[in-house]
Amino acid sequence: MNDFTNIFDWRLYLLKWTLLAMIMTSAVHSQEQTTTFKVKYLSAENVYLEGGKVKGLSVGDTLIVRRNNQEIAIIVAAYVAEYSTSCRVEKLNAPINIGDNVYRKALRPRAVTEVPPAEEREKDTVVEAENPQNSEKIIPDRKTRKNAAKISGSIALRVFHLNDQSSSELDFFQPTARLNLRMRNLWGKEYSLRVRTRTRYNHRSRSFNNVPETEWRNRIYEASFSYDERQSPLNYRFGRILSNYLSGVGYLDGLQIQYNINPGTAVGLLAGTQPDWRNSNFQTKIQKYGAFLNFITGDYANQRHESTIAAAAQYNSGTISREFLYVRNSFSSRRGLYLYQSAEIDINRSWRKDKSGKSLVLSNLFLSGRYKFSRSFSAGISFDNRQNYWTYEVRSLADSLFDDALRTGFRANASLLLPGNYRLYVNGGIRKRETETRNTYSYAGGISQNNFLVKRLLLNINGAGFSNTFTKGYNGTARIGYRFRNGSRVELAQGVYAYRFNAGVLQRDNYWINLSGYIAVLRHLFFSGQVEHNWGDDLKGQRILAELGYRF
């Protein structure tokens, strides 16, 4: 372990066990208050939120978008970073706007006579009073409509073109078709059908470095059928799935079974094969297995704790590729405290022990915390310690190249709401690799305003920089945009990216200007596009993107 890691070693483990102790002993309060997120950016396909792992969000979490106490949309977390989340739209009642409030669906054990929360009912469903003679609820006449299958998602056609005006003259043209479909509440139950796929054709002006001039790239990200109801004893999903309990397993062609001991405790198994990562084709030579135990206490309205303990194994034609343990804890409090921890511990047997020299290796440890001191100020800090783990595919790699991946880093951030509804945000970090003589430093900051000069006019100015053993550089962007009442928007941005090599005086400067827009038509139909012009030392030319789609 390098000197940088040794300095913080005892503090790291003290922090880890202190964090776990705090989470395990947390009490559940009874007041009602909901953790709120904000929509910070919209693309043609995804909704991006302020807030991620440090606020307890996980892949698969369901969230509600609301405006003026009206349900605008239902979205699901598809990718969760430390402080941001990318979500896919599952149900759209009206166009989503930047700045809309987003709430998590709270998971609460439900009594037999409890009325489902409003966000779990159709907006026009009325629950009648109980019949005093038989203590049964009178079922509304709209039961049929409530139990009808719900279809959400989108289908779109996209075209991308790069006009390369550099000396390489490597023009690029790429049409894409994508489908994002989810059918829920099938047969009036919590059955769901999920399909996410993409078909892409790449056409280059010529081949280079063994990359062909033309090629098809087809991907099936998910094609699954599931029953997911925490109140029922047995849940399952099968097909091409991505487990929300074992992030290190990745995509799986197989089956996951979950037994719910009670609404807060679940155990499960998963088994299957790994798709080919190059083309997502089905293959059988790589087998995956796993088991997990999941605990949830409390709810998002007040205080919530979730823990997952899991074990997973991966084999290549019967030969060990990887075996590891996975531990994850998250904690959120209505007082504004958010804690998150995840760790992967590799179990080395056979050739893996011979390569690493150790039976157990902490291959991935991530800790983060954030506290909201007031309505206008919040700050957070994170630590990560990662190193490569040996798998069947990389076992012939030179040890010197393999060890280069060991890295440790800290990062801190803060956000401040200023008078006039301006928001200031800053972050900075330090990272150290095993073989590098100097640390890598990075920093970023910016200021934004949602109603700049006039209502619905957006302004954002940000900058970032870095410095490491070989290079140092910076980038800056200024963006102004306007959002319309129906969800349409237009943005104009300009930026610069420059870097230089420490070993000499060579400096590379690059500039770009971008015009983008999103047009919502008749609620379901949308068109998005952007035109970008690049000039400078590395990039020269235009990038054009256009997409036409339909939201279910």
Secondary structure as GFF3:
##gff-version 3
##sequence-region A 1 552
A	DSSP	alpha_helix	3	24	.	.	.	ID=ss1
A	DSSP	beta_strand	36	42	.	.	.	ID=ss2
A	DSSP	beta_strand	46	50	.	.	.	ID=ss3
A	DSSP	three_ten_helix	53	55	.	.	.	ID=ss4
A	DSSP	beta_strand	62	67	.	.	.	ID=ss5
A	DSSP	beta_strand	70	80	.	.	.	ID=ss6
A	DSSP	beta_strand	84	92	.	.	.	ID=ss7
A	DSSP	beta_strand	101	104	.	.	.	ID=ss8
A	DSSP	three_ten_helix	118	120	.	.	.	ID=ss9
A	DSSP	alpha_helix	143	146	.	.	.	ID=ss10
A	DSSP	beta_strand	150	164	.	.	.	ID=ss11
A	DSSP	beta_strand	172	186	.	.	.	ID=ss12
A	DSSP	beta_strand	191	204	.	.	.	ID=ss13
A	DSSP	beta_strand	214	227	.	.	.	ID=ss14
A	DSSP	beta_strand	234	242	.	.	.	ID=ss15
A	DSSP	beta_strand	251	262	.	.	.	ID=ss16
A	DSSP	beta_strand	265	273	.	.	.	ID=ss17
A	DSSP	beta_strand	286	299	.	.	.	ID=ss18
A	DSSP	beta_strand	303	316	.	.	.	ID=ss19
A	DSSP	beta_strand	319	333	.	.	.	ID=ss20
A	DSSP	beta_strand	337	347	.	.	.	ID=ss21
A	DSSP	alpha_helix	351	356	.	.	.	ID=ss22
A	DSSP	beta_strand	360	372	.	.	.	ID=ss23
A	DSSP	beta_strand	377	386	.	.	.	ID=ss24
A	DSSP	three_ten_helix	392	394	.	.	.	ID=ss25
A	DSSP	alpha_helix	399	403	.	.	.	ID=ss26
A	DSSP	beta_strand	407	418	.	.	.	ID=ss27
A	DSSP	beta_strand	422	433	.	.	.	ID=ss28
A	DSSP	beta_strand	440	449	.	.	.	ID=ss29
A	DSSP	beta_strand	457	467	.	.	.	ID=ss30
A	DSSP	beta_strand	471	483	.	.	.	ID=ss31
A	DSSP	beta_strand	489	501	.	.	.	ID=ss32
A	DSSP	beta_strand	507	521	.	.	.	ID=ss33
A	DSSP	beta_strand	525	536	.	.	.	ID=ss34
A	DSSP	beta_strand	541	551	.	.	.	ID=ss35
###
